[in-house]
Amino acid sequence: MGLEYVRITTGFEDYMPKDYVDLVKYGQFGKEYDIQELGTFKELLEEHPMCAGCFMAYFVRVFYASLPNPEDTIVIGTAGCARLALSQAAVPFIYGNYGDTNAVASGLKRALKIRFPDKEKDVVVVAGDGGLMDIGFGMTMHSWFRRENFTTIMVDNEVYGNTGGQESGMTRKGIQLKMAPKGKKFDKINVVELAKAAGCVYVARISPTNPKRIAKTIKRAILAARHFGPTFIHAYTSCNIEYSIPTEKVLEDARKREKEDFAFYEYMTDEVKEYFEQIENKGKQQPSEVKA
Amino acid sequence: MPEQKVVDTDYLLLEAPRERKFITGAQAMAEAVKRANVDMAIAYPITPQSEVMHLVGDLWAQGYLKDYYRAEEEYGAFSAIAGAARGGARVFTATSGPGLLRGLEAIVSWPGHRVPAVLGVLTRVVNAPLSIQPDNIEISYLLNCGAVVLHAENQQDVFDFTLAAFAIAEMVDVYIPVAVATEGFFVTHAKGYVDLPPEDMKLPDKNPYKSPVPPTDCEIPPARIQRDAPVQKSNFMSYLIHAVWQQEIWSSNARAMKYIYKYLKGPIEVINPDAEVFVVASGCAAAQAREAVRYSQLEGLNVGLVKVKSIRPFPEKEIREVLKNAKGIVIPEHNIVGWLAREVRSVIPNNDRVVNGPRVYGGMTLPTELILDEIYKILGIKKDRKVLV
């Protein structure tokens, strides 16, 4: 159905909430905006209750603005900071039990394939380091082993921000946090290598300092997942509260981390590379099939 | 596989001709899945639960189901069931004992998510020390999550309850999961006679839009704008919304009762309604209770049976009514805590009439003699009985 469900029934225009009318008239449904136009169109996510200066909130906003097919996309999240924004966007959102995102996404994607075999319904998991690499580790890995056709995006703030600042498997070694009173004892998990080894066909690591690059990475991950298998993005999204990063220094910190250990990295299989060469060389980033 | 034609739910469950087969309880559950037009089943092994999910995998290989896979573990299996159901598919899974407990968090969130899944529970010991025998203490963990819980006595019940479970779960005024429990080994691994409707018939396709909560498939207007997501509001709002929702789930559970009457001939079965002493039992214990009642009647004693088929919704009024004149009530169970005795005691006046037991656990068998001993005690019969009858 896609765009049909974001059409206002004739006669009800005057009674619909203004936000909804604006979404239909000036939003992303059925249109293609460049991420550089952010601020000129009605976004899928505008208001959220995340902390002032939260880099994760910025990333989530750009994520929504980058969806290739928002009218047929379902986002799945788990307990944690990101969910606070994800659940307030104009895209269907599923919030399960802690850490179960990739299992829920597996069932959902398969059910949608059964019910809509000729249609692309994109399923995207956006969850934190705790949800995906600690409690949900097995479910994350096995969704990749099973080659499920959806994208997993890890918003890595290197801490359990939502529960008050405990260390996670993605915290860097030596960092002192709650539940790591003597500093974390082991290294940050190399999740990019894990994703490759587990069978992801497209893997990227970004410190989201450049919106154009974020948009391209997200679109690529979602398109590759449709056709070839699981895809993964590891995004650094700092926690300015638990790591005491002043709001005005958040972007500076992201750039610093980009130089240190979050340099942009992109991996794709040969067939995915060939696919991107075909569709991206057509002059438009979005092939016609995206809006089919 | 034979070509299956869709037939009306009531016809398949209540009217279709039946043929008698001699099969195990596990086979009976799979036979129900075969006729239920299931879209997806997701499996995880547990030893030695039953072969239900192996048989369902075979059904998928034959083409009866559209998708099936072995999940990473129980939490993953039951979470994926929730995802598939929210995508609009008809889903089935089965588990047992420790597996049920491992995935319990996912299962207890099914009712609130309005997941009309059917869950087979082939009971097994959960407490340490380790045992792999049947013990139905695990059912007590399911009782307070909102799901409908049916407890099957034998292979025929397993088939009938499971097929009916799909119909009940998807009723618009119910739309919550239905668990069909039975004792592992005693029922799942043993054969019994089961009257089966033809295998070339199946239930109608699931209509996910006939639901109190539409599927998450981007087909239903309007686009969801969750500015008012409950947990982000004040605690007061959050608590209030949760409370209202839980009330609705339990109301849905209560509304399942009319379909239990329609498809299972009611939540209880009564033998000798004018009895002086009743044995109240569910699941496999009901079979032993049935024997104890039969022996008692052969001995000229006025003893009756109340078999409880539906544990949730619990047949409060029905049980209160049938036990109103009982002098004593014996409740034999296959677990140490006596969850059925608690349930019965909570709904009848003068509940000191209830004899808590006999109980066997760890998966041991329940001798009919133990039930008879309690009946004799209530009736004041002093009998050194070595041989029955």
Interface residues (C-beta under 8 A of the other chain):
Chain A: M1 G2 E4 Y5 V6 R7 P17 D19 Y20 L23 F29 E47 P49 E71 D72 T73 I74 I76 L84 S87 Q88 A89 A90 V91 P92 F93 I94 G96 N97 D100 A103 V104 A105 S106 G107 L108 K109 R110 A111 L112 K113 I114 R115 F116 K121 G138 M139 M141 H142 R146
Chain B: D39 M40 I42 K66 D67 Y69 A71 E72 E73 Y75 G76 A77 S79 A80 I81 A82 G83 A84 A85 R86 G87 G88 A89 V91 E105 A106 S109 H113 P208 T216 D217 C218 E219 I220 P221 P222 A223 R224 I225 Q226 R227 A229 Q232
